[in-house]
Amino acid sequence: MGNRQLPHGVIALAAVTGAGVVAALAAWTSAVVIEQRSEQAVTSRLLDAGITWATPQADGLQLHLIGTAPNEAARFRAVNLAGTVIDAARVRDQLEVTPVKAIEAPKFSVEMLRNDDGIQLIGLLPTGDSADELLAEAKSLRSDGAISDMLETAAYPAPEGWDDAFAYGMEAVKRLPRSKVSVSAGRVKITAIATSAEEQRRLTNELNLARPEGLQVAIDISAPRPVLTPFTLRFVLDAQGARFDACSADTDRARARILAAGAAAGVPGRANCIVGLGVPTPSWAEAVSTAINAVKTLGAATVTFSDADVSLVAADTVSQSDFDRVVGELDSALPDVFSLTATLERKSTAALGPAEFTATLSPEGRVELRGRVTDELLRDAVASYAQARFGVGKVYSATRLDDDLPDGWPVRVLAGLEALGELAEGKLLVRADTVEVEGVTGSQIARGRISQVLSDKLGQGQTFKVAVRYDEDLDPLAALPTPQECAADVAAVLAKRKITFPPGSAEIDGQTAGIMDDLAEALEDCPAVRMEIAGYTDSQGSDSGNRALSQARADAVLLALQGRGITVDALKATGYGEADPIADNATEAGREANRRIEIRLLDQPQTAAAPADPAGSPAAAGEPAAAGQAGAAPDAAETAADDDDSPSLAPAEKTRRPLARPSRDG
């Protein structure tokens, strides 16, 4: 059979079809290549310009830009950049633009500065009556118009928390004549100066009581040392025992030395001694201590310092030989600046003369004046002074004239009335040989003030007696806890119960969380007491990890107190990690002791080191006062941990001995 050949028409058709397929494949390949190159070129150009939010997507000869531009200008720029790479007619803009945010209100704040020179008001307030109200309040405080108004307002509503903060800030300025009060929404910061430590405590507690619920308040009121004129000290040793009627010192070290001398002479407990300005010589503590030792040697005597004038009065039970010997030694030992006058009382059976003046102050504040005065001028002066001191309508005068009274009688009477004014109830007796003041007071410094007045007004070598009893029920500040009392309350709580944390966690264990309720109750009356919540770990783990864990746990204690309504502005949480170990990290017992949290007072005077405990818990030297330091047992502020890395609350008085760290990995 011969070979059959296809018809020419079929062959031609197949050739045409094959050519079409090849052409279509070539066109598709070219389009894909063009799309890829266009995408790559535009993407590269956009990235070079820092535009990462736009994505090119090719579809045939068209190039779509997809994404969200931060603003209209950025969108326009991206489209133009794409048009510089390929034909702009091929670019399709499908970009979105981030919506424009609403204009936020400014941050409102005001700073109020008040001092003796005037009042300055600086800040931005919301639209309303705030500015007018503040200016009106400032004018009521400064009638002389010494007000600097630098207030601005903005047409925005007051933010949340602004009204309470603003009202509280104005109340603070009214109470504090020398202060700076900064107010912002939900927060007030107060910096002020008080005239005395008593006023400092009173103002701080008043401001804390007036604080609205939920308002963050930071209060820093300082009290400068008082200026004492004259600088007075009076030490008595008689049948009632040893005591300070007045005590002044120029430094904490001098006060400690004087109180130590008093304790050695028989003064019970811790006497009150004011640290002030005005001491006549740096040798004050040396001179006072020497004189107290002389009184102790005599056995019954009184020594009074008024600046550099020293008066020593020995009782009639002291022999002349002992008196001469002790006075001679004291006169030689006193620094040169001091002048000594010494008197030995003599026994006498003679009756006291009739010349006397008396004043009686009743608990209701009424005063009866009886006895003798020199003339009408003194009678009027005494009555006027008493009315000015005790109140008009509260003075009854029944004095009589006697022109044969001793020299200096008017000075003695007026000085005695000034001293009587320091009491809540009492009596004054003025005689030719003495001035006696006795009574009851609600001020711990009244006895010292009376001694200071009489010593200054009567002069050197004059005899006076002070028999004043302090009654805590009359003291408005007695119910306010001191920082040491707050620390003691915390110590009492922590001595009974423990706080633990799960291993590696900063969340207080639910089974021991109840202790936070007791701590909150102990700190409720101590909002202005500055304390530190210090967290510590053992040496296991990395330094940074230990610091982070101890900080988190200290913060957890702080937040737990805040969650129970405690004002935490005065509390500070600090994580120290594995620093300052109190025991050997080489043993499990030592590591457990080092895992702790300490709660301690800030800004307290350093205490002398106590002997070391045989069990390895010596008292700290130079540590800040800790919760439990005031009258508590050495471990009164400690709670142990039950797991390997949970801390325990421990007292700061434990000595932190630098111990060798055991070898470990990491």
Beta strands, then each sheet from edge to edge (+ up, - down):
strand 1: 54-59
strand 2: 62-69
strand 3: 91-97
strand 4: 109-115
strand 5: 118-126
strand 6: 147-154
strand 7: 179-184
strand 8: 187-193
strand 9: 216-222
strand 10: 232-238
strand 11: 241-246
strand 12: 248-249
strand 13: 274-275
strand 14: 301-306
strand 15: 309-314
strand 16: 339-344
strand 17: 356-361
strand 18: 367-373
strand 19: 395-401
strand 20: 425-431
strand 21: 435-441
strand 22: 464-470
strand 23: 531-536
strand 24: 571-575
strand 25: 596-601
strand 26: 648-649
sheet 1: 1+ 2- 3-
sheet 2: 6+ 5+ 4- 7+ 8- 9-
sheet 3: 11+ 10- 14+ 15- 16-
sheet 4: 12+ 13+
sheet 5: 19+ 18+ 17- 20+ 21- 22-
sheet 6: 24+ 23+ 25- 26-
end
